[in-house]
Amino acid sequence: MASSSLIADYRRWLTFQRQEQLSREHAGIVQRLEEAHASSRQVMQAYRSMAEKAAAEGACYRTLFLRTREDGEALVCEGWLFIRRLLSEGQQARIRATLLETFTLEDGVIAPGDKPARKVTLEIFDRVHMDKGMRTNVQVDCLDNDHDYHFITLLDAVRGDLRPHL
């Protein structure tokens, strides 16, 4: 086997390993959120805090989200969100943000600036699960793209150096 082919296979294997790691991380966080009975009001407050920190310090937050592919398979993607503002009216909350993607299965690891950032509008809502005895759990989905959904943004993973790429 040629050395270049071997290296290409190794890089492809690393990409699949990263995909599996992100999938386990996303599933684990979803489970912890369900067990904690997080409400849309609590999540809304967290995003409000992120927006304040973004305005004051240029903070971007690591986010994991699902993207449905053409074959119907949903895979976890990773990126950084710059929260521009939170709009809330009654029980409805929308987030205006800029998403800088840093990992997809198709592209592998994406360095900041290699792919253009895109503006997104996210919606926070409580989802009712009938199979769990009318239990609700909070979910954050993208309104601009039906393929991107179930965003989980991590408060403890923050960067302030991505502003030039937004």
N, C-alpha and C positions, 0 to 999 in steps of 0.2 A: 504494500500500500504506500502510495506516495506520501511524503511528509506533509504536503499542503492539504491533501485530502484528510489525513489523520487530524490535523489541527482544525480543519473545518468541522469534522465530526465532533471533536471535543468541544468546540464553541457551541455547536448545536445542542449537545448534551448539557452544557452549563445553562443554556437558555431554558431547556425543559426542566432542569433542576430548580431554577429560579421560579419558574411558573408554578411548580408544585409547592414550593415554600410559600409563595404568596397566596396560593389557594388555601393552604392549611391555616395561614395567619388570618385571612379574611373569615373563614368559617369559624375559627376560634373566637374572634372578636364578636361576630354575629351571635354566637351562642352566649357569650358573657353578657352582651347587651340584653338578650332575651331574659336571662336569669336575673339580671339586675332590675328588670321591668322599667327600663329607661323610657321616659315619656318624651313626646315631641317638644314639650315646654322645656325640659332639661337640655335637650339637644339644641334647641333654638338659643338658649342662654349660652351654651358653649360656642356656637357660631357667632353670636354677638360679641363675645370676648375675643374670638379670633379676628373679627373685623376691626375691633378697636386696636388690637396689637398690630394688625397689618397697616392700619392708617398711621399709627405712631412710630412703628419700627420697621415697616416693610416686611413683616413676617409672612412666610409661606409655610403651609402645613402639609405633611405627608398624607396622602389619601390613597385608599384602595377602593376599587370599584369593579363591578362586573360589566363586561361588554359581550353582547350576543353577536355571534358570528353568523355568516350567511347560512351555515348548516344547522343553526339553532343552538349550538353549543355556547354556553356562557363561560367565559374565562376571566380571571382576575387580571386587572391592569393596575399599574402604580403610577402615581404622579404627585405633583405638588400644587396645592391650591393657594391662591392669593385671594382672600375674601375681601371684595370691594365694599359690599354693604349687605345688610340684612333688611328685608322688607317684610313686615308682619302686619296682618290685619285680622283681628279676631283669632281664630284657630289656624289660619293659613299663614305660612311663612315661606318666603322665597329668598334665595341667596344669589346674589350676583357675584361671580368669581371669575378668575382667570386660571385655567388648568394648563399646567406644563407636564406633559406625559414623560415618564422616565422608564417605563417598561411595558411592552406588549409582547405576546408570543411571536407575532410576525416580525417585529423589529428588534426584539431582544432589548438589551439595555440601551437607553437613549440618553445621550449626554445633553445637559441643558443647552438650548440653542440649536441643537441638531434638527429639531422638529418645532414648527411655530406653535406658540402658546395659543389657546383658543378661549374665547369668552364663553362661559356657561351660566345657565340659570338652573339652580337646584331647588327642589321643593321638599320641605320637611312635612311628613304626615304620619299618622298612626295607621298601621295596616291591621285589619282584623283577620284572625286565623280561626276559621270555623272548626277545623279539625282539632284544635287545641282548646275546645270549650269556650269559644268566643274571646280568646285572649288577644290582646293587641300588642304590637311592638312597633317601634319607630323605624322609619325608613326614609332615606334621602335619595331622590332620583333626579336625573337630569331631564329638564323639560325640552331642551333644544335638540336632543338626540335620543330617540327611543331605545337605541341599542346600549346606551350607557345608563346603568342604574345601580342601586344599592351602594351608594357612596358611604365610606367610613373614613372620617377625617380624624387623625390622631393629634390630640392636644400636646402630647409629649415629644413629638417629632417636628421640630420647627427650624427653619433656616431663614437667614436674613440676607443672603448673598445672591438671590435669584432675580432681584428687581430688573437688572439689565436684560434678562431674557423674556420678560413679560411684555 
